[in-house]
Amino acid sequence: MANRQSGSVPGQQEATTARFVVALGGVPGSGKSYLSERIVDAVNAICGTDVAMAVSMDGFHLTKQQLLAMDNPKLAMLRRGAPWTFDACAFVDLVKQLREHPDSTVLAPSFDHAVGDPKQNDIAIEPRHRIVVIEGLYAHVNEMPWLQAHQYFDESWWVCAADEQVCYERLISRHVAAGLAADRTQAVQRISANDAYQRRPSKIIYN
C-alpha cells in the first residue's frame, strides 16, 4: 500500500490520486482494531506523512433509541451487534463516497462507549488520507445491502486468529466488562445469538 501511494510500484509513473480502500474483517476478538491501527502506523511511517487512516464500523450501530422503536425492542436490544442492528445503507454510502470523492473530506461516525451510542460525523477522512482501512465484524457480509460495498473495496482482508479459543474468551470478558452481559453464561448466550456470517476474502492475515 505504501509503495502504491508513493508511486514506487513498477510501471506506475507517479503517486495515485485515488483513495485505496481496504476492508478488514475477522471473528470477534481477533484483533481487527489493533491490527488496523498498526497497519496505518506502518504505512504512515514509511510514507513520512499521515496518508493512511483506520475507520471502525462501530459507528454504524443503530442507536438505542432506534432499537427501542422496533417492533420487538427487547429482542433488538438483546441482539444488538447482529447485522440487522447496524445501518448498513449508511456504511455502503460512506465507502462509496470515499471512492467517488477522493478530493473531498468525508465524515464518518464514531462510537461513544460512555453513552453506548454512535456519534455522527465525528471522524473526518480528509483528502490527504489516500489509504483507508475499514475494520469491522461485517466488512465482508455477502448479502444486501452490505454486498454493495464490495465493489468499492480495493482489497479485502480477513484476520484469522491463531487461537480462536483465545478470541472467544477475550470476547466473553469484553461483554461482561462493558455491561452487555451480567456474567459468563449471559455472555456466551449473547455471542451465540450474534454469530457473524461472513464470506472470507482473498487475503488472510494470521494474528
Backbone torsions as a table, in degrees:
resi	resn	phi	psi	omega
1	MET	NA	-43.0	-179.4
2	ALA	-64.8	-40.4	178.9
3	ASN	-63.6	-39.5	179.2
4	ARG	-64.2	-42.4	-178.3
5	GLN	-66.2	-37.3	-176.5
6	SER	-81.9	-10.8	180.0
7	GLY	86.1	16.6	-177.3
8	SER	-95.6	8.2	174.9
9	VAL	-71.9	132.7	-180.0
10	PRO	-53.5	130.7	179.3
11	GLY	88.8	-8.0	178.5
12	GLN	-99.3	121.6	-172.2
13	GLN	-78.9	-32.6	-176.9
14	GLU	-151.0	167.1	-179.8
15	ALA	-60.5	139.8	-178.8
16	THR	-71.9	153.0	177.9
17	THR	-101.6	-5.6	180.0
18	ALA	-87.4	149.6	174.5
19	ARG	-73.9	145.3	177.5
20	PHE	-109.2	116.3	-173.5
21	VAL	-111.6	125.2	179.5
22	VAL	-113.7	131.4	174.1
23	ALA	-100.2	120.6	-177.3
24	LEU	-117.3	112.6	-179.2
25	GLY	-119.4	179.5	-179.6
26	GLY	162.7	168.5	-179.6
27	VAL	-66.9	157.5	177.4
28	PRO	-58.2	136.7	178.0
29	GLY	81.6	8.1	-177.2
30	SER	-83.8	-7.3	177.8
31	GLY	96.3	28.4	-178.1
32	LYS	-60.9	-47.8	-178.2
33	SER	-63.5	-46.2	-179.7
34	TYR	-60.7	-47.0	-176.8
35	LEU	-66.6	-39.6	180.0
36	SER	-62.9	-39.2	178.2
37	GLU	-66.8	-39.3	179.6
38	ARG	-67.2	-38.6	177.8
39	ILE	-62.1	-46.3	179.6
40	VAL	-62.0	-44.1	178.8
41	ASP	-60.0	-41.9	-178.2
42	ALA	-66.8	-44.2	179.8
43	VAL	-63.0	-44.6	-179.5
44	ASN	-64.9	-35.4	178.5
45	ALA	-66.6	-41.4	179.6
46	ILE	-66.7	-42.1	-177.6
47	CYS	-79.3	-18.6	178.9
48	GLY	77.8	11.6	178.6
49	THR	-159.6	165.6	-176.6
50	ASP	-81.9	81.8	178.5
51	VAL	-97.4	-16.1	-176.3
52	ALA	-114.4	152.2	-179.0
53	MET	-149.6	142.7	176.7
54	ALA	-104.1	138.3	179.1
55	VAL	-130.4	129.1	179.3
56	SER	-91.7	148.5	176.5
57	MET	-77.5	-6.9	-176.5
58	ASP	-55.8	-31.5	-178.7
59	GLY	-66.6	-10.8	-178.8
60	PHE	-96.3	9.2	169.3
61	HIS	-57.8	141.1	168.3
62	LEU	-68.1	147.8	-179.7
63	THR	-70.5	161.4	177.0
64	LYS	-60.5	-36.0	178.4
65	GLN	-62.5	-40.8	178.4
66	GLN	-66.1	-40.2	179.7
67	LEU	-66.8	-40.0	-179.4
68	LEU	-69.7	-17.4	178.8
69	ALA	-88.0	-2.8	-179.8
70	MET	-75.4	166.9	-177.6
71	ASP	-59.6	-36.0	178.5
72	ASN	-124.6	80.1	-174.8
73	PRO	-62.0	-33.5	179.5
74	LYS	-63.4	-45.2	178.3
75	LEU	-65.9	-40.7	-179.0
76	ALA	-60.6	-43.1	178.9
77	MET	-69.3	-38.1	178.9
78	LEU	-64.8	-38.3	-176.4
79	ARG	-93.4	10.0	-179.3
80	ARG	-54.6	126.6	-173.7
81	GLY	114.5	-16.7	174.3
82	ALA	-73.3	159.6	-176.2
83	PRO	-53.7	-38.2	-176.2
84	TRP	-77.0	-2.9	175.2
85	THR	-98.9	14.3	174.8
86	PHE	-113.3	155.5	174.4
87	ASP	-89.1	83.0	-175.3
88	ALA	-64.3	-37.0	-179.1
89	CYS	-64.4	-39.7	178.2
90	ALA	-66.5	-35.7	177.4
91	PHE	-63.9	-46.9	178.7
92	VAL	-59.9	-41.8	-179.4
93	ASP	-63.1	-39.0	178.3
94	LEU	-61.8	-48.6	-178.8
95	VAL	-62.0	-39.7	178.3
96	LYS	-62.4	-44.1	179.2
97	GLN	-62.2	-40.0	-179.7
98	LEU	-59.7	-39.5	-178.1
99	ARG	-81.2	-39.2	-173.4
100	GLU	-86.6	-15.7	-179.4
101	HIS	-130.6	66.2	-175.7
102	PRO	-66.5	-19.4	-178.6
103	ASP	-102.9	14.6	179.3
104	SER	-117.5	154.6	173.4
105	THR	-79.8	127.1	179.9
106	VAL	-111.3	129.4	-178.3
107	LEU	-96.7	134.6	179.6
108	ALA	-124.5	153.2	178.4
109	PRO	-81.8	153.5	171.7
110	SER	-113.1	-176.9	177.7
111	PHE	-124.0	122.6	-179.9
112	ASP	-90.0	101.4	-176.5
113	HIS	-68.6	-22.2	179.8
114	ALA	-66.6	-36.2	-179.9
115	VAL	-106.1	-10.4	178.2
116	GLY	73.9	29.8	-179.4
117	ASP	-144.2	157.4	176.5
118	PRO	-69.0	156.6	177.1
119	LYS	-120.1	111.8	-172.6
120	GLN	-69.0	144.6	174.0
121	ASN	53.4	36.3	-175.7
122	ASP	-91.1	-18.9	-177.1
123	ILE	-114.7	124.7	178.9
124	ALA	-102.0	113.6	174.8
125	ILE	-95.7	103.7	-171.0
126	GLU	-87.4	166.4	178.9
127	PRO	-56.3	-28.2	179.2
128	ARG	-70.5	-16.8	178.8
129	HIS	-84.8	93.0	-175.8
130	ARG	-88.2	-17.3	179.6
131	ILE	-123.4	122.3	-179.1
132	VAL	-123.5	121.7	177.3
133	VAL	-101.8	113.3	-179.7
134	ILE	-101.3	116.2	-177.3
135	GLU	-114.3	143.9	178.0
136	GLY	172.4	163.0	-176.0
137	LEU	-62.7	-33.1	-173.7
138	TYR	-112.3	28.8	-179.9
139	ALA	-65.1	-21.7	-174.8
140	HIS	-122.4	21.1	-179.9
141	VAL	-60.4	131.7	-172.7
142	ASN	-100.7	51.0	175.4
143	GLU	-150.1	161.5	-179.9
144	MET	-73.5	149.0	-2.6
145	PRO	-85.6	-3.7	-178.2
146	TRP	-55.2	-37.3	-175.6
147	LEU	-56.9	-28.7	-178.7
148	GLN	-63.8	-25.1	-178.0
149	ALA	-72.3	-24.3	-173.5
150	HIS	-60.7	-31.5	-177.8
151	GLN	-67.2	-17.9	-178.1
152	TYR	-98.5	-4.6	178.6
153	PHE	-84.6	132.3	173.2
154	ASP	-77.0	-38.3	177.6
155	GLU	-144.4	151.9	176.4
156	SER	-125.4	125.2	-177.5
157	TRP	-119.0	147.2	177.8
158	TRP	-122.8	125.6	178.1
159	VAL	-86.8	113.6	-179.7
160	CYS	-104.3	109.9	-177.2
161	ALA	-67.7	138.6	178.6
162	ALA	-65.1	-31.9	-179.7
163	ASP	-132.0	99.3	-176.3
164	GLU	-68.2	-25.3	177.5
165	GLN	-66.4	-35.8	176.5
166	VAL	-62.5	-42.1	177.8
167	CYS	-61.4	-41.9	-178.3
168	TYR	-63.3	-46.4	179.5
169	GLU	-66.5	-37.0	178.2
170	ARG	-62.8	-40.1	-179.3
171	LEU	-69.4	-38.9	177.0
172	ILE	-59.8	-48.2	179.7
173	SER	-61.7	-38.6	-179.4
174	ARG	-64.5	-42.8	-179.8
175	HIS	-63.9	-42.9	-179.4
176	VAL	-67.6	-43.3	-178.7
177	ALA	-64.3	-34.2	-178.1
178	ALA	-84.4	-4.5	-179.7
179	GLY	81.4	10.3	178.4
180	LEU	-75.8	-19.9	178.0
181	ALA	-143.4	143.9	-177.4
182	ALA	-76.1	-30.0	-177.7
183	ASP	-154.8	-175.7	-176.7
184	ARG	-61.7	-41.2	-178.1
185	THR	-60.3	-46.6	178.4
186	GLN	-65.2	-36.5	179.4
187	ALA	-63.7	-42.7	178.8
188	VAL	-62.4	-42.3	179.1
189	GLN	-63.1	-41.4	-179.1
190	ARG	-66.0	-42.9	-180.0
191	ILE	-62.8	-43.0	-179.5
192	SER	-63.7	-37.7	-178.7
193	ALA	-70.7	-28.3	-174.2
194	ASN	-109.3	27.5	179.4
195	ASP	-54.9	133.5	179.3
196	ALA	-79.0	140.8	170.9
197	TYR	-114.0	119.3	-169.6
198	GLN	-128.5	157.7	164.7
199	ARG	-101.4	137.3	179.9
200	ARG	-85.0	130.3	-176.5
201	PRO	-82.0	-170.2	-172.9
202	SER	-76.2	-29.7	-176.2
203	LYS	-113.6	126.2	-180.0
204	ILE	-112.9	129.5	178.8
205	ILE	-111.2	124.2	177.7
206	TYR	-89.5	125.3	-174.9
207	ASN	-121.3	NA	NA
